[in-house]
Amino acid sequence: MNVSMNSSAALASSAGSATGASVAAGISVLKKALDIEAQNALQLINAISQSQQGSLPPNLGNNINTTA
């Protein structure tokens, strides 16, 4: 009976380490995805600021014309 308890404890230990490894791998993938998203957001922000430089005259967009 002692042998079966030791083997089940070893099985649970290996399952726990496999779960820990998969969690660590998942966190690593998540961090990489966040880095890529941050780079993409920075590229979009830079593209917007570059496209606004000199594309429209400074007097446009100052007033809103509405009618009822």
C-alpha positions in Angstrom: 0.0 0.0 0.0 2.9 2.3 0.7 4.2 1.8 -2.9 0.9 2.9 -4.5 0.9 6.0 -2.3 4.5 6.9 -3.4 3.7 6.3 -7.0 0.6 8.5 -6.9 2.5 11.2 -5.1 5.2 11.1 -7.8 2.5 11.2 -10.5 0.8 14.2 -8.8 4.2 15.9 -8.5 5.0 15.5 -12.2 1.5 16.7 -13.2 2.0 19.8 -11.0 5.4 20.5 -12.6 3.8 20.1 -16.1 1.0 22.4 -15.2 3.6 24.9 -13.9 5.5 24.7 -17.1 2.4 25.2 -19.2 1.4 28.2 -17.1 4.9 29.7 -17.5 4.8 29.1 -21.3 1.3 30.8 -21.4 2.6 33.8 -19.5 5.6 34.0 -21.8 3.3 34.0 -24.9 1.1 36.6 -23.3 4.0 38.9 -22.6 5.2 38.6 -26.2 1.7 39.4 -27.5 1.6 42.5 -25.3 5.0 43.6 -26.6 3.8 43.2 -30.2 0.6 45.1 -29.5 2.6 47.9 -27.9 4.8 48.2 -30.9 1.8 48.3 -33.3 0.1 51.0 -31.2 3.3 53.1 -31.3 3.5 52.7 -35.1 -0.1 53.8 -35.4 0.5 56.9 -33.2 3.6 57.8 -35.2 1.7 57.4 -38.5 -1.1 59.7 -37.3 1.3 62.4 -36.2 3.3 62.2 -39.4 0.1 62.3 -41.6 -1.1 65.5 -39.8 2.0 67.5 -40.5 1.3 69.8 -43.3 -1.6 67.9 -44.8 -4.3 70.5 -44.1 -4.2 74.3 -43.8 -4.2 75.6 -40.2 -7.5 77.4 -40.6 -9.5 74.2 -41.4 -11.3 72.6 -38.5 -11.6 75.7 -36.3 -15.3 76.2 -36.8 -18.3 74.0 -37.1 -21.1 75.1 -39.5 -24.5 73.8 -38.5 -28.1 74.5 -39.6 -31.3 73.6 -37.9 
